[in-house]
Amino acid sequence: MAQRIYLDRKWRFNENFSEDMTTNPMDEYTLVNIPHTVKETPLSYFDESSYQMVSCYQKSIFPPTQWKNQVINLVFEGVAHYCEVYVNGELVKTHECGYTAFSTDVTKYLTLGEENLITVMVDSRESLDQPPFGYVIDYMTYGGIYRDVYFEVKGKAHFLDVVVTPSLLEKVSTSKRSAKQIQMMKVQGIIKTECYFPKKIYKLAADERVFIKQFLDDDLIISQPVGGLEDSEGGYLLNLTTAPSSVCLWDIESPRLYNVKTQLVLDDEVVDEENVAVGFRSSEFRKTGYYLNGRKIKLRGLNRHQSFPYVGYAMPESMQRMDAKILKDELALNAVRTSHYPQSQYFIDECDRIGLLVFTEIPGWQHIGGKNWQDIGVENTKEMIMQYRHHPSIILWGVRINESPDNDEFYTRTNQIAHELDPTRPTGGVRCIAKSNLLEDVYTYNDFVHSGDNKGCSKKSDITSDVEKPYLVSEYNGHMYPTKSFDDEEQRQEHAIRHANVLNGLAAESDIAGGFGWCMFDYNTHKDFGSGDRICYHGVMDMFRNPKLAASVYAAYSENETVLEVTSSFDIGEHPACNRGKSYIISNADSVKMYKNNELIKEYLPTDSSFENMKHGPILINDFVGDAIEKDGGYTRGQAKLIKEVLNEVTLKGFSPSPKLVMAAIRLILFHRMNPKNAVAIYNKFIGDWGGESREYKFEAIKDGEVAKTVTKTAVTKAHIEAKASHTLLTELHTYDVAAVRIKIVDQNNNQLYYFAQPISFEIEGPFEIIGPKVVSPMGGCTGVYIKSIGEDGDGKLTIKSDGLDEVTIGLAVECLTK
């Protein structure tokens, strides 16, 4: 029976490589575990050349004598970016992509029962002649062995590959069904399987000693002798097709996965087995939009880089899955684009599990190199599709270098291999060119037309070169309005409103399949980009995945969690000339009640939003007075109405004389005999916060007649630390685990204190390490820390401190299931 033996632990690492390391153990090294980055970096202001090096990884292994007559493959899931693999001094494999996996048969190079030396030369320099390199790149490209490494040990009779393609027997429509109805719905599914074998299988099959068995979950669906083999590159191919089975749909509302187990049976013994998680669904891009299981869905997504603070790409399974959960659960998205390269299998697997649609693409950023470079790009396309095609969450292959110019010869090749290897999915190619050559099935375009006071997106007909083909917006916003967590309130609010403007614009265009905002979180970038500190502040979250205000615009699409955000602190000194300007409510509630000093001012409804194409668009707060003037008793009804109009106009637009403000003032003076000298006193009494008692604004989100969430804005009297851990039980399987702790400094009403900059320190006890510095300064009133297990069972705790604030303690534990 085939075995997988992980090799993630105890590698020797040196930042330099020499030829003698291929045959001799290093004298000087650091002991590391995989995933690993060649250089940990600061959060900001570092030289990207620090991780560009030719480094060396070594591991001594003792393959047992029981592996005699077995086939031993060595698999690397991700090595950035060019590598050479040596076994006992023999070069056994080179690989020219930092974002796809590779394997090599090392059977003949290993000496069983003795110590063997595996050496990996890793070149992470950006001078490499391979994608994505060749010119500038707007993201760091970190180096290292940053995904899992393992042996696959198989018998002489084994599968080279098993390709499982599920499909529906008939067309299906879920357009008028609820999430629960979709979950319960049964359809007829079939499975086509391609089984690839080494040449040795032919004689065994001729002797009728070999059978194939296949199971759908626990149900046997195929049992037959291996016969009718076809010639295939390097071996033989057997095609299988199952009879229809009654199955549930995979859908974003109910992502039902099935395990397809395919067994190779020799003399009644299972000698090899492949397990594939699949989903039965129909996925179509049409000229009118995107359809999942016959139901039209507007794709609403963000772009994701695979990087993390300090360690770049080198994060284990739990952190990869966490990002998928944030996108689905916290940001209420239905899609993600893996910009600008294939990402972790764990991340995509979590997308499968939770129902998050994926657009993935080949490595690259604007630049196209020469013939050798393009040949590698075609190979990258092949590897991407072969390695990721079983994921039901993937709905589109990106086979064009992001934002590159037209190159028909190159992109004819990438499209051709994509269609050959996976005829079930369409191709797309991310471009920033209108009316460019369209060789792909979907015109995918980075639309940055929105600049704050214009349309949210372009018309499909203005951009695509073929209106009969589907059209998708692959990026918007991002560099158009970079926003930091510590920017002033007006900047943060404008950032959120711009995202809402584009979402509103996309929703109005029925022939646009949807869009992917740029981007999920801030990320480190090269000196050529960003804010000079090596950070691009393009995210709706910061680097630690703390949400900015713009994140709430997406979160408000949630059907599960009540969202209530108010875009202002109502501190007048935050704004020029103390003019508060516009403020918004962002909520998915049935209504939001606004109170001032416990007096109801107004109840806002979703229909009050000017974002008419969004179910829950931002709502402008246009009343700060309510009926307080009428209740005051010092004014007639007519006076009160005009004074209220003037005060709300001044609050929104300041004291500059607009026509509306002038006309109301004239009417108050001429017809209502108001004295202009009283204007300031009236403003201070009903609007201004100078002196006297502080104003308190309270907002209540109402759902099903009940208060579901409350936000209170008043003067800050106390600050405290709020910490949220991704998980507190760290589980070690084949390597270390990491827990992310997101940290905010908030006031007594849990409002984020965006300008809190006092240092925060971390102390760890137990079998853990802190990744990065132990003292940090929060940015925008928030920060984060990563806690890493070190291979021992035990309990411990993280203590978070800042002078003058109550410390926070988080209990932690480690469980090592394998060592």
N, C-alpha and C positions, 0 to 999 in steps of 0.2 A: 504494500500500500504506500502511496506517495506520502512524503513527509515535507513539512516546511520547518526549517531550523533557523531562527532569527540570529543574526550576528551583530546586533546593535550595540552591544556592551564591550567596553575595554578595548578601544582602539588606541594605538599610539599615534600621536600627531606631532608634526613638526612643520613650521611655517616655510621651511625650505625643502627642496627635493634634490637628490643626487642619484646618479645611476647605481651606486653601490648599495643604496637602500633597497633595491629590488631583490638583492640576494642576502643582505645582512640586516639583522634587527638594529633599529636605531640605538645609538648611545644616549642621545639627548631627545627627550620627548615629553609631551603632556599626555596623561591618560584621559581619554574622552569617551563619551557615549554618543551614539547617533540618535536623533538628529544633531548635527553639529555645524556651527559656523566657523569659518577660518579666522574670523576676528569679531569679537564683540565690540560694538561701537557706542559712543554716547548717543543721547536722544537727538542732539542737534549739534551744529557747528563742528563737523568732523570732515576729514579729507577722505573722499571716496576711494582714493588710491590705497587706503589702509587695508582693504580686503582684496585688492588685486595682486595676486601672487601665484607662484607655482609651489604648492605645498604637497605634503606627503602624509598619507594615512597607512598604518600597518596593523595587521592582526595576525597573531599566531593561532593556528587551529590544529586540532587533533582529530581528524576524521576516523571513525571506528572501522575496524576490519569487517564489521557486519555490512558495510556499504559495498563490499565486493560484488561485482556483477550488477551494480546499480549505475544509473545515469545521474550525474550530479551537476546541476545548473547553479551558477552564482548569479543572483539577481540584485540589482541596485534600482531602487524606485526613483532616485533623483540625486544627481551629482552635478554641481554647478562649477564650470560649464563644459570644459573639455577634460576628458580623463583617459588615462591608460591604466589598465588593470594587469598586474603581474602576479603569477603564482609560481613560487619557488624560482624566481628570476626569469620566467618565460612570459613574454607579452601575450596575453590571451584575448584582450579586447580593447578597442578604443571606442569612445562615444563622443559625439559632437552636438550634444544638446543638454542644457541644464534643466529642462522641464519635462522630459519624458523618461520612462524607465528603460532599462536594457538588461539583457541576460546573456550569459555565455556558458557553454558546456566546458567544465573544468575537470571532467572525469580523468582524462589521461595525464593531467598535470599534477594530480594529488597523489601522495604516498600514504596509503591507509595505515593507521596504527602508529604514525609518527607525527612529529611536529612539522607543520607546513606554514609557509610564510605568504600571506596575501599583502601585496603592496599596491596602493592606488596613488598615482600621480594626479593631482587636481590642479587644473589651470583656470583661475578665476580672473584672469586679466581681460580687459575689455578691448584688447587689440586683436582678439581672435577673429578669424575669417569665417564666421558662422552667425546665424541669427541668434540674438537680436543685434549683434554688434556691427560696427562699421562706421557709425556716426554717433551723434549725441543721442541719449536715451533719457526720457523723463521718468526715471525710477531707478533706484539702486538695484544692482544685479548680484548682490551678495554671493560668496563662494562657500563651498563645503559639501560634504556628504550629508544632505539635510533631509533625506527621506530614508525609509527602512532599507536594510540590507539583509538578505537571507539566502540559505541554500534551499533548493528544491531537489529532493532525492527521490528518484523514481526507478522502477524496474525496467528491464530491457524492453518489455512490452508496455507502452505508455502513450498518452496523448501528447502530440506536439502542441495542439491547440484545440479548443472547443468553442465554436461560435454559435451562440443561441439567439435566434431571432423570433420573438413572440409577435403575433399579430391577431387581429380580430377577423372572424369568419365573415361578418357582415358589417356594414356601416352602422354606426350607433350615434344617437343624439342624446345629450344630457341637458339641452338648452332650457327645458322647463322643469328641471328637477332640482330639489333642494340638496344640500350637502348630505343629509341623512339618506335621502333616496338614492343618491349616487353611490353612497357607501354600501347600500343593500342590493344594488342592481347587479344582476347576473347576466353575463354575455358568453358567447361561444368563442373560445380562443384556441389557436393552433400554434405549434412551435416547430420551426424549421431549424435543424441543427447541422452544422458542418463539423465533422470530426476529422482532425488531421493526425496522421500516424507516421512514425519513422518506417523506413523500408522493411525492417525486420518483421513487421506485422504481417506481411503478405503471405509468407509460408505458414505462419500460425493460423491465419484465416483460412487458408486452403485446407488445412487439416481439421477445420471446423472445431477448433479448441477455444475460439475467442467469441465472446458474446458482448453485446451492448445492452445495458439496462439504463433506463432513464426514469426519473421520478419527478413529479410536480408536487412539491412539498413531500408528503408521505405516500402519495398515490403513484403506483407503477403505471407508466404510460407507454413504455416501449420495452420489449425484451426480444432480441433477435440476434442471430449469428452475424458476425462481421463478414459481409460478402458484397460483391458488386463494387469493389474499390476502384477509384479513379486515380490516375496519375496526378500527382501534385508536386510542386517544387520541393524537393528534398524528401519526398515520401508519398503517401497515399491519402486520398480523401474519401470519406463516406458521408453521404447526404441522408438525413433522416427527416421525416415529417410525421407529426403525431396526428391522431384523430382529434376532433374537436373536444375540448373540455369546458365545463361550466366554470367560469372564473369571474372574479370581481375586477372592476376597472382600477387602474392606477390613475389618480387624478390629484390636482392640487388640493381638492377638498377632502379626498380620502386616498392617500397614496398607498394602495395595497400592493405589497411586494410578495412575490412567490420565489421559492428556492427551486431551481432546476438542477437536479443532481444527475450527472451522467457518469456511469460506471463502465470501466473496461474489466471484463471478467475472463480470466484464463483458468481453465481446468477448475471451474466452480469457485475460484478465489478472486476476489476483487483486487486487482493489481494497480489500478489507477482510478482516480475520481476527481471530477471537476464540479464545483458548485458555483452557480451563477444566480445572483438575485435579479429578477426581471419584473417588469410591469407590463400589463396588457393595456394599451391605450392607442388611440389614433391621434396623431399630431400633424397639423397641416398649416402651412402658410399659404393663404390665398391672396388674391389682389385686393380683397376687401378686409384683410386682417388675419389674425391668428386664431385657429380653432383647435381646441383640445376636446376630444371625444364629441365632436360635432357642435360644441358650444363655443361661441365667440368669446374670447378673453382678451382684454386689453393688457398687454404685458407692461408691468410696472416693476422696474428693477433698478438696481445700482450696480456700478462696476466695482470689482474687488481686486485689490492686490493681495498677494500671499505673505506680506511682510509684517513683522512685529517689532516693537522697540527693542533695541540692544542686540538682538540675535538674528535680525533679518528674516531669512526663510526658515530657520531651524526651530520649529515648534512641533511637538508631538500630536498624536491623534486628537486628544481632548480639545486642544486649541483650534484645530482645523474644524472640528464639528461645532465648536462654540460659534464661530463666525456664521455658519449656515443658520444656526438657531437664532442669532441676533437678527439676521436679515428677514427671516420668516416671522418670528414671534415678536420681536421688539419693533421692527420697522414695517411689519405687515406687507411685505413685498411678495410677489408671486414669481419673481425671476431674478437672475443674477448673470452678469457677464464676467467671465474669468479673464480680465484684462492683464497682460496681453500675451498669455501663454497658458498651457494646460496646468492645472493646479492639483493639489493633493487628492488622491483617491478617497481619503477619509472625508474630505470636504464634499466631494461629489456624491459619495455614498450617503452622507447625511442629507443632502438635497433630495436623493431618492427617497429616503425615509420620511421626510417631512413634507414633501410635495412642493419643492422649489425648482422652477424651470431654469435650465442652464443653457447659455450660449457660450461655448468655449472655442478657442482659436489658437492658431499656431504662433510660436514666438516671433516677435518683431515689433519695431516701432519706427515707421516712416521710411527707413533706409532699405534699399534692395542692393545687394552686392553682385559680384560677378557670377560666372558659371558655376564654380565650385560652391559658392555661397547658396545659389539657387538650388543646386542639387541637394544640399543639406536641408533646405527649406522643404523640398518635396519629401525627403525622408522624414522630416519632422511631422509632416501631414500624415504620412503613412503610420508612424508610431502613435500619434495622437488618436487616430480613429481605431486602430487595432486595440489600443489599451483602454479606451473609454466607451466603446460602442454598446456595451451591455447596460449602461446606465439609462433608465427610462426618463430621468430628469433632463437629459441632454436633448434639446430640440433643434439645434442648429450648429453646424460646423463652420467656424471661421477659417477660410482657406486663403486669406489675403493678408499681407503684412499691414498692421494697423496704420491707417493714414498714409499709405504709400501711393505713388503715382501708378497709372496704368502700365501694365506689362503683360500683354496678351499671351506671349509665349510661356512665361512662367506660370501665370494663373490658369492657363488651359491645362497645364500639367497637374496643378494642385486640385483643380476641380475634377479632373478625370480620375485621379486616384481616390478621391473622396467618394465619388459615385460608384466606383468599382468595389471599394471595400465596404461601403454602407449605402446601398440604394434606398434605404428607408428614410433617410433624413436629408433635408435640403442643405445647400451651402450658402454662405453669406460671406461678405468681405468688407471689412470696416474701412470706409473712405471718408475724406473730408472734401470731396470734389463732387459738385453737381454735374449731372449728365455725363458721368464717366462711363467707360466701357463696362458693360454688365455681362460677365461670363457666369456669375453665380445665379442661384435660384432666387435669392432675396437681395434687394438693394438695401444695404445697411450703411447708414450715414450719420456722421457726427455733426449734429445740428446745433450750432452755437449762435443762432440768429438773435436769441433773446438777450436784450441788454438792459432790462429793467422797466422800460416804459413803452415797449413795443409788443408785437405779437409773440406768443409763447413758442411757436414752432413754425417752420415753413410748410407750405402745401406740398403734398406728395408730388403733384404734377410739376412743381417748380424745380424739383431736385432729381428725381429718377429719370433715367434714360429710356425706361420701358414701363409705362403705367399699367400694363397688363400683369406685371410681376409684383410680388409682395414688396412692401417697403417697411423698414424698421429704423427707428432712431437709436443709434448705439451709444451716443454720448450727448449730454447737454449740461449747461452751467459749468461747474468746475473752475477752470482758469478764468472764466468770464467775471467771477466775483469771489476770489479766494477770501475765506473768512476764518479768523482765529477764534477760539473759545474766549479769549480775553479782549476781543475787539469791543468797541462801544456798542451800546444797545441798538442804536439805529442801524449799524452795520449788520449785527446778528439778525435783526428783524428783516432787513432787506434781503439777506441771504435766504431766509425762510420763504419770503414772499416770492422771490424769483423761482424757487423750486415749485411753489404752488402755481405760478403763472404758466410754467412749462407743462406741468401735469394737467392743468385746465385746458391749455391749448391742444395737447395731444388727445385729450378726451373728446374734444370737439371734432376731431378729424377721423371720420369713420373708416377711412381707407389706410390709416397708419396702424400697424400692428401693435405699437406701443413704444416705450422708450426706456433707456437705461441712463440714469443720472450719473454724472461724474462728481463724486464717487462715494463709496461707503465710508472711508475714513482717511484722515491725513496720512501721508507717507513720506519717507525720506526720499530725496531726489538729488540729482547732481548739481554742481555749482551753476550750471547754465539755467536752472529753473528755480522755482520756489521763491522764498523770501530772503535768500542769502544765508539762511541758517541750515540749509540742506533739508528743509521740510516744505512740501507742497501742502498748503492748507485748503485743499479742495473738498474735503470730506464733509458729510453731514454728521460725522463723529470725529473725535480726535484720535490720535494714534492708539490710545488705550481703550478705544471703543466707548468712550463717554459721549453721549449724544449732545450735539449742538441743537440750537433751536430749530433748525431746518429739519432735523430728524422727526420732529413731532408732526410735520406736514404729511409724512409717509405713515407714521404710526396711527394717525387719525383714520386710516382705512381699516383698522383692525375691527373685526367682528367679535373679538373675545375679550379685549381689555379696554377699560374706559380710559380715554385720553383727555386730559385737560391741561393746556398750557396757555399762559398769558404772556404776551411778548414784551411787556414792560414791567419794570419795578415800581413805576410811578414816582421815581425820584427826579424832581424837576432839574436838579443840577447836572444830571447826566446829559442834558440836551442843550444845544446852543440857545443862548438868550433865555434859558429856562422854559422854552416852548416844548411841551411834551410831544407834540405831533401825533401821528397816528399810532394806535396800539391795536392789537388783534387778539381775539380768542381763537385758539385752535383746539377743536374738540370733536369727538364723534358721538357726543351725547344727544339725546332727544331735544334738549334745550340747556341753556346755561343762564343761571340767575346771577346778576351782579348786584352786590350790596356795597353801600358806603356807610361806614359806622353803623352797621346792622340795619340800615334802612334800604329796602329794595329800590334800586334805581331802574333796572330794566331786565326783562327776560329775553334773551336772544335765542332765535331759532336757526336751524341750518339754512332755511330759506333767506335769512338775512345776509348771507354771504354773497359777495359779488362774483365769486368764482362759480358760475352757474353750471359748469359741467362737472363739478366735483360734488360728490354726495356730502362730504364734510369739508368744505373749503374754509380757509381763515375768515373770520367775521370781524369787521371793523367795529371797534367800540366807539359809538358815536353819541353816547349820552353819559355825562358825568354828573348830572344834576337830578334827574328823575323829577319827582314832584316836590322837591325840597323847597323851592321858591314859593310855590302855592301854599305849602304848609306853614311857611314862615309867618304868613298873615300880614306882612307889611306891604303887599303889592296886590293890585287888581289882577284878575285872570289874564287880561290882555297884556299887562306889564310883565307878569310872570312868564308868559309864553315867549315874549320877545327877549327878555333877559336870558332865559334858558337857551334860546337860539344863538344869542351873542356869545354866551359863555362856552357853549360846545364848539362854536366856530373858532373862537380864540384858542381853545384847548387843542384843537386839531391842527390849526394853521398858523397859530401865533398872532401877535398884535398887528401885523402888517394889514393895512386897510384893504380888504377885498371888497368887491361890489356888494356882496351879500352882507358883510359886516357893516359897511357904511350905511346901506339902506335901513338895516335894523336899528342902528344907532340914531339915525335921523328920526325915525318913527318914534323911538322912545323919548327923544328930546322934544319934538314938535307936538306929537299927539298925546303922549302920556306924561308930559311935564317932568321927565326925569332930569336930575341935575348931573351933568357929566363929571363933576367933582367926586361923585359917589362911586364911580366905576371901579376904582382900585379896591375900595372897601368891599364892594359887592363881590368882586373876583376873589379876594382873599377869603371871604366868608364861605363861598360855595365851591370854590375850586382850589385856590392856593393853599399851600401847606406851610406858609411862613409863620413861625411862632405858634403859640397856643397848643392845642391838643393835636396830636398826630392823626392823620387820616388813616383809616383802615378800609381797604378794598377786599371784599371776599367774593369769590366766584364758586358757584355750586353747579356741578354737572348732574343733570337730572336724567335718569334712565328708568323707564317703566314706572314713573311717578315717584321714584326714590332718589335721594342724594347718593350718587355713586362715587363722587370724588370732589374734594374741596381744595381750592388754592386761595391763600390769604397773602395779601401784600400790605405790609406796614413797615414802619421803621425798624431796622435791625437792632435788637437788644442783646442777642446772644448768638454765638456761632458754635457749631459742632461738626464732627467728622462723621460722614456717612460712607460706609464701606460695603461693597457687594461682591462676594466671592462667587466665581463660576461653579465651584464645588469645593467641599472641605475634606472629602475622603479621596485622597490621591491613590490611584490604582496602578501598580506597575505590572505590566504583562511582559513584553519583550524589551521594554526600555523605560526610561523615566517618565513621570507624569508632571504636568504643570497646571497650577491653578492660577487664574487671572483674578485679581482683586481690583475692581474699579472704585475709585475714591472721589467723593465730592465734599466740599466744605459748604455747609448750608446754614441758614439762619433758623430761628426758633419755629418758623413755619415751613421748614424744609425747602426754602428757595435757595438756589445755588448762588453763592457769593463770588461773582465773576472776577472780582479784583483782589481776592484774598491771595497773597503771595508769600505768606510766612512759611518757612521750611517745615517739611513733614519728614519724620524719621521712621524707619522700620527696624524692628528687632524680631529675630526668629529663634525659636527654640524647637528642639527635636530634630528628626532626620530630614532636614530640609535645607535648601539654599535659596537665597534671594538672587534673582537675576537682575543685574544692573546695580545702580548705586543704592546705598542704604539711607541716604538723605536726599530729598528732592524738593524743588519748589513747584507748587501746583501752577498750572497755566490755565487761566480762566476759571479758577476755583475748583479745578479737578486735576486728577492725575491717576496713576495706577502702579501696581507692582505685580510681578510674576514670582510665584513660589514653586520651586523645583524639588521633587523628591530625589533622594540620593541612594536608593537601593536597599533601604532597611525598613522593616516594619516598625511602627511606633506612633506615638501621639506627640503633639507639640502645639505651638500657638504662634500667631503673628500678632505683634503689638504695634499699633500705629499711634504716633505721638506728634503733638505740635504744642509749643508753649502757650499756656493759657487756655487750652482746650482739653476736655476730658479725653483720655486715651481710649482707644478702641481695641479690643482683643478678639481675635477670631481663632477658635479652636480648629486644629487640623489633625489629620491622621493619614498614615500610609499603610496600604496593604499590598504586599509583594506576592503576587500569585505565582510568578515564576522567577527564578534567579539564574 
